[in-house]
Amino acid sequence: MSILSRKLPHMAATGALLMAASSLTYAAEKTYKVTITNITKSIAFTPFIAATHNKATDFYTVGEPASEELAALAEGGDVVPLMDTLLINHRVNDIETTEGLLQPGTSVSFTITTAPGARFFSTAAMLLPTNDTFVGLDTVRLPLRGKATFYAHAYDAGSEMNDELCIGIPGPTCGGEGVSAGEDDEGYVYPSPGIHGEGDLSTAIYNWQGPVAKVTIKTVHQRYK
């Protein structure tokens, strides 16, 4: 799969880092290889958006309303609004997106860079077929060396009613409309309860339990200053 890359200027090192660097050599930039594996039985993921950033930036907060940008991703798989917001955020170091649907049991890999002050990672993609459910990792700390593995869960954006009717679900299974008017939604992000078997979706086919994706982040390059 091809990767669309959006690079941002590196964030300035903090005063504490500059003091430490006066006598020690430190990594000015790191490059990581990220591999995301779909571990569901029959759910597909829309293209992922991922970013490295500082601790003050996040994609979502459980228990709080989803941003309009996250709702666009969760309801229709559209990463552009969230990307546009991240591009103007000076706390963000690098942004990457993938292309195409990620089918069950398959993986996608890409590289992403970070710098002092931007040692955190977030990623998200929509689950198909669902009304407004997304897989997400939010503000996890990048490994200092070697690699780290995370198991990502599914979250409901709370921006669309979960009627499980194909008319309101995009993608190859349903082919419906991906953005709703937001009526009768829950109004906040919460752990997804999965598919209930209502509407047009079968619980036997599309339901899941536990994590839906495995995310491995491996250090592949360090540039020292």
C-alpha positions as a Markdown table, in Angstrom:
| # | Residue | x | y | z |
|---|---|---|---|---|
| 1 | Met | 0.0 | 0.0 | 0.0 |
| 2 | Ser | 1.3 | 3.4 | -0.8 |
| 3 | Ile | 1.7 | 6.0 | 2.0 |
| 4 | Leu | 0.8 | 9.7 | 1.9 |
| 5 | Ser | 3.2 | 11.6 | 4.0 |
| 6 | Arg | 2.8 | 15.0 | 5.6 |
| 7 | Lys | 6.0 | 16.3 | 7.3 |
| 8 | Leu | 6.1 | 19.1 | 9.8 |
| 9 | Pro | 8.9 | 21.2 | 11.2 |
| 10 | His | 10.6 | 19.6 | 14.2 |
| 11 | Met | 9.6 | 21.0 | 17.5 |
| 12 | Ala | 12.3 | 22.9 | 19.4 |
| 13 | Ala | 14.0 | 21.0 | 22.2 |
| 14 | Thr | 13.0 | 22.1 | 25.7 |
| 15 | Gly | 15.4 | 24.0 | 28.0 |
| 16 | Ala | 15.9 | 20.8 | 30.1 |
| 17 | Leu | 16.9 | 18.8 | 27.0 |
| 18 | Leu | 19.3 | 21.6 | 25.9 |
| 19 | Met | 21.0 | 21.5 | 29.3 |
| 20 | Ala | 21.3 | 17.7 | 29.2 |
| 21 | Ala | 22.8 | 18.0 | 25.7 |
| 22 | Ser | 25.6 | 20.2 | 26.8 |
| 23 | Ser | 27.6 | 17.2 | 28.0 |
| 24 | Leu | 25.8 | 14.3 | 26.4 |
| 25 | Thr | 25.0 | 13.3 | 22.8 |
| 26 | Tyr | 21.3 | 12.8 | 22.3 |
| 27 | Ala | 19.0 | 11.6 | 19.6 |
| 28 | Ala | 17.7 | 14.7 | 17.7 |
| 29 | Glu | 15.3 | 12.6 | 15.6 |
| 30 | Lys | 14.1 | 9.0 | 15.5 |
| 31 | Thr | 12.3 | 7.1 | 12.8 |
| 32 | Tyr | 9.9 | 4.3 | 13.7 |
| 33 | Lys | 8.4 | 1.5 | 11.6 |
| 34 | Val | 4.7 | 1.1 | 12.5 |
| 35 | Thr | 2.9 | -2.1 | 11.6 |
| 36 | Ile | -0.9 | -2.3 | 12.2 |
| 37 | Thr | -2.6 | -5.7 | 12.0 |
| 38 | Asn | -6.3 | -6.2 | 11.8 |
| 39 | Ile | -7.1 | -9.0 | 14.3 |
| 40 | Thr | -10.9 | -9.1 | 13.8 |
| 41 | Lys | -12.8 | -11.9 | 12.2 |
| 42 | Ser | -14.8 | -9.9 | 9.6 |
| 43 | Ile | -14.3 | -6.2 | 10.2 |
| 44 | Ala | -12.4 | -4.0 | 7.7 |
| 45 | Phe | -10.5 | -0.8 | 8.6 |
| 46 | Thr | -10.6 | 2.4 | 6.5 |
| 47 | Pro | -7.2 | 4.2 | 5.9 |
| 48 | Phe | -5.4 | 5.1 | 9.1 |
| 49 | Ile | -4.1 | 8.5 | 10.1 |
| 50 | Ala | -1.2 | 8.6 | 12.5 |
| 51 | Ala | 0.8 | 11.3 | 14.1 |
| 52 | Thr | 3.7 | 11.9 | 16.5 |
| 53 | His | 3.2 | 14.8 | 18.9 |
| 54 | Asn | 3.7 | 16.0 | 22.4 |
| 55 | Lys | 1.6 | 15.0 | 25.4 |
| 56 | Ala | -0.7 | 18.0 | 25.1 |
| 57 | Thr | -2.2 | 16.7 | 21.8 |
| 58 | Asp | -4.6 | 13.9 | 21.4 |
| 59 | Phe | -7.1 | 12.5 | 18.9 |
| 60 | Tyr | -9.9 | 11.8 | 21.3 |
| 61 | Thr | -10.8 | 11.6 | 25.0 |
| 62 | Val | -13.0 | 8.8 | 26.3 |
| 63 | Gly | -16.0 | 10.3 | 28.1 |
| 64 | Glu | -15.8 | 13.6 | 26.1 |
| 65 | Pro | -17.5 | 14.6 | 22.9 |
| 66 | Ala | -15.7 | 13.7 | 19.7 |
| 67 | Ser | -14.4 | 16.6 | 17.6 |
| 68 | Glu | -16.0 | 17.2 | 14.3 |
| 69 | Glu | -12.8 | 16.0 | 12.6 |
| 70 | Leu | -12.9 | 12.7 | 14.5 |
| 71 | Ala | -16.6 | 12.3 | 13.8 |
| 72 | Ala | -15.9 | 12.6 | 10.1 |
| 73 | Leu | -13.4 | 9.8 | 10.4 |
| 74 | Ala | -15.6 | 7.6 | 12.6 |
| 75 | Glu | -18.7 | 8.0 | 10.4 |
| 76 | Gly | -17.2 | 8.0 | 6.9 |
| 77 | Gly | -13.5 | 7.1 | 7.1 |
| 78 | Asp | -12.5 | 10.6 | 6.0 |
| 79 | Val | -9.0 | 11.5 | 7.4 |
| 80 | Val | -8.7 | 14.9 | 5.7 |
| 81 | Pro | -10.5 | 17.1 | 8.3 |
| 82 | Leu | -8.3 | 15.6 | 11.1 |
| 83 | Met | -5.2 | 15.9 | 9.0 |
| 84 | Asp | -5.9 | 19.6 | 8.3 |
| 85 | Thr | -6.2 | 20.2 | 12.0 |
| 86 | Leu | -3.0 | 18.4 | 12.8 |
| 87 | Leu | -1.1 | 20.2 | 10.1 |
| 88 | Ile | -1.6 | 23.6 | 11.8 |
| 89 | Asn | -0.8 | 22.2 | 15.3 |
| 90 | His | 2.7 | 23.2 | 16.3 |
| 91 | Arg | 2.8 | 20.4 | 18.8 |
| 92 | Val | 2.7 | 17.8 | 16.0 |
| 93 | Asn | 5.9 | 16.5 | 14.5 |
| 94 | Asp | 4.9 | 14.1 | 11.7 |
| 95 | Ile | 1.7 | 12.8 | 10.1 |
| 96 | Glu | 1.2 | 9.7 | 8.0 |
| 97 | Thr | -1.8 | 8.1 | 6.4 |
| 98 | Thr | -2.3 | 4.8 | 4.6 |
| 99 | Glu | -4.5 | 3.9 | 1.6 |
| 100 | Gly | -7.1 | 1.3 | 1.0 |
| 101 | Leu | -9.1 | -1.0 | 3.3 |
| 102 | Leu | -7.3 | -3.2 | 5.8 |
| 103 | Gln | -9.0 | -6.5 | 5.7 |
| 104 | Pro | -9.1 | -9.1 | 8.6 |
| 105 | Gly | -5.8 | -10.8 | 9.2 |
| 106 | Thr | -3.8 | -8.4 | 7.1 |
| 107 | Ser | -1.2 | -5.7 | 8.0 |
| 108 | Val | -0.1 | -2.3 | 6.8 |
| 109 | Ser | 3.3 | -0.7 | 7.6 |
| 110 | Phe | 4.7 | 2.8 | 7.4 |
| 111 | Thr | 7.5 | 4.9 | 8.9 |
| 112 | Ile | 7.0 | 8.0 | 11.0 |
| 113 | Thr | 9.5 | 10.3 | 12.6 |
| 114 | Thr | 9.7 | 12.1 | 16.0 |
| 115 | Ala | 11.9 | 14.6 | 17.7 |
| 116 | Pro | 12.6 | 15.8 | 21.3 |
| 117 | Gly | 9.3 | 17.1 | 22.7 |
| 118 | Ala | 7.2 | 14.9 | 20.5 |
| 119 | Arg | 7.6 | 11.4 | 21.9 |
| 120 | Phe | 3.9 | 10.4 | 21.7 |
| 121 | Phe | 1.9 | 8.5 | 19.1 |
| 122 | Ser | -1.7 | 8.4 | 18.1 |
| 123 | Thr | -3.6 | 6.6 | 15.3 |
| 124 | Ala | -7.2 | 6.0 | 14.3 |
| 125 | Ala | -9.3 | 4.4 | 11.5 |
| 126 | Met | -13.0 | 3.6 | 11.0 |
| 127 | Leu | -14.4 | 0.1 | 11.4 |
| 128 | Leu | -16.6 | -1.2 | 8.6 |
| 129 | Pro | -19.5 | -1.9 | 8.7 |
| 130 | Thr | -20.4 | 0.3 | 11.7 |
| 131 | Asn | -22.2 | 3.6 | 12.1 |
| 132 | Asp | -19.5 | 5.6 | 13.9 |
| 133 | Thr | -17.0 | 3.2 | 15.5 |
| 134 | Phe | -13.2 | 3.6 | 15.2 |
| 135 | Val | -10.1 | 1.8 | 16.3 |
| 136 | Gly | -7.7 | 4.1 | 18.2 |
| 137 | Leu | -4.5 | 4.5 | 20.1 |
| 138 | Asp | -4.3 | 7.8 | 21.8 |
| 139 | Thr | -1.1 | 9.5 | 23.1 |
| 140 | Val | 0.9 | 6.3 | 23.8 |
| 141 | Arg | 4.6 | 6.8 | 24.6 |
| 142 | Leu | 7.0 | 5.8 | 21.8 |
| 143 | Pro | 9.7 | 3.4 | 22.8 |
| 144 | Leu | 13.1 | 4.9 | 23.7 |
| 145 | Arg | 14.7 | 1.9 | 21.9 |
| 146 | Gly | 13.8 | -1.4 | 20.4 |
| 147 | Lys | 10.1 | -1.9 | 19.9 |
| 148 | Ala | 6.7 | -1.7 | 21.7 |
| 149 | Thr | 3.5 | -3.6 | 20.9 |
| 150 | Phe | 0.0 | -2.2 | 21.7 |
| 151 | Tyr | -3.4 | -3.8 | 21.3 |
| 152 | Ala | -5.9 | -1.2 | 20.2 |
| 153 | His | -9.6 | -1.2 | 21.1 |
| 154 | Ala | -12.7 | 0.0 | 19.2 |
| 155 | Tyr | -14.5 | 3.2 | 20.4 |
| 156 | Asp | -17.9 | 4.6 | 19.5 |
| 157 | Ala | -17.6 | 8.3 | 18.6 |
| 158 | Gly | -21.0 | 8.9 | 19.9 |
| 159 | Ser | -21.8 | 11.1 | 16.9 |
| 160 | Glu | -24.4 | 8.9 | 15.2 |
| 161 | Met | -27.2 | 6.7 | 16.3 |
| 162 | Asn | -26.2 | 3.0 | 16.2 |
| 163 | Asp | -29.2 | 1.7 | 14.2 |
| 164 | Glu | -27.0 | -0.7 | 12.2 |
| 165 | Leu | -28.9 | 0.2 | 9.0 |
| 166 | Cys | -26.9 | 0.0 | 5.8 |
| 167 | Ile | -28.4 | 3.2 | 4.6 |
| 168 | Gly | -26.2 | 5.1 | 7.1 |
| 169 | Ile | -23.1 | 2.9 | 6.8 |
| 170 | Pro | -20.5 | 3.5 | 4.0 |
| 171 | Gly | -18.1 | 0.9 | 2.5 |
| 172 | Pro | -18.4 | -2.2 | 0.3 |
| 173 | Thr | -20.7 | -4.1 | 2.6 |
| 174 | Cys | -23.4 | -1.5 | 2.9 |
| 175 | Gly | -22.7 | 1.3 | 0.5 |
| 176 | Gly | -24.6 | 3.8 | 2.5 |
| 177 | Glu | -24.2 | 7.5 | 3.5 |
| 178 | Gly | -21.2 | 8.0 | 5.8 |
| 179 | Val | -22.2 | 11.2 | 7.6 |
| 180 | Ser | -25.3 | 11.7 | 9.7 |
| 181 | Ala | -27.1 | 14.7 | 11.1 |
| 182 | Gly | -26.1 | 13.7 | 14.6 |
| 183 | Glu | -29.6 | 13.0 | 15.8 |
| 184 | Asp | -30.2 | 10.7 | 18.8 |
| 185 | Asp | -26.4 | 10.1 | 19.2 |
| 186 | Glu | -24.8 | 9.5 | 22.6 |
| 187 | Gly | -22.7 | 12.7 | 22.5 |
| 188 | Tyr | -19.4 | 11.3 | 23.8 |
| 189 | Val | -16.7 | 8.8 | 23.0 |
| 190 | Tyr | -17.0 | 5.5 | 24.8 |
| 191 | Pro | -15.7 | 1.9 | 24.4 |
| 192 | Ser | -17.7 | 0.3 | 21.6 |
| 193 | Pro | -20.1 | -2.6 | 22.7 |
| 194 | Gly | -19.8 | -4.2 | 19.2 |
| 195 | Ile | -22.6 | -5.2 | 16.9 |
| 196 | His | -26.0 | -5.9 | 18.4 |
| 197 | Gly | -27.6 | -7.7 | 15.5 |
| 198 | Glu | -30.1 | -4.9 | 14.9 |
| 199 | Gly | -30.9 | -3.4 | 11.5 |
| 200 | Asp | -29.0 | -5.0 | 8.6 |
| 201 | Leu | -25.9 | -6.4 | 10.5 |
| 202 | Ser | -25.5 | -9.9 | 11.8 |
| 203 | Thr | -23.9 | -10.4 | 15.2 |
| 204 | Ala | -22.7 | -13.8 | 14.2 |
| 205 | Ile | -20.8 | -12.3 | 11.3 |
| 206 | Tyr | -19.7 | -8.8 | 12.4 |
| 207 | Asn | -19.4 | -8.8 | 16.1 |
| 208 | Trp | -16.1 | -8.7 | 18.0 |
| 209 | Gln | -14.7 | -8.8 | 21.5 |
| 210 | Gly | -11.6 | -7.3 | 23.0 |
| 211 | Pro | -8.9 | -5.5 | 21.0 |
| 212 | Val | -9.4 | -5.2 | 17.2 |
| 213 | Ala | -5.9 | -4.3 | 16.1 |
| 214 | Lys | -2.2 | -5.1 | 17.0 |
| 215 | Val | 0.1 | -2.1 | 16.6 |
| 216 | Thr | 3.9 | -2.7 | 16.7 |
| 217 | Ile | 6.2 | 0.3 | 16.8 |
| 218 | Lys | 9.9 | -0.4 | 16.1 |
| 219 | Thr | 12.9 | 2.0 | 16.2 |
| 220 | Val | 14.6 | 1.8 | 12.8 |
| 221 | His | 16.9 | 4.9 | 12.8 |
| 222 | Gln | 18.2 | 7.6 | 15.1 |
| 223 | Arg | 19.9 | 10.8 | 14.1 |
| 224 | Tyr | 22.2 | 12.2 | 16.8 |
| 225 | Lys | 23.1 | 15.8 | 17.4 |
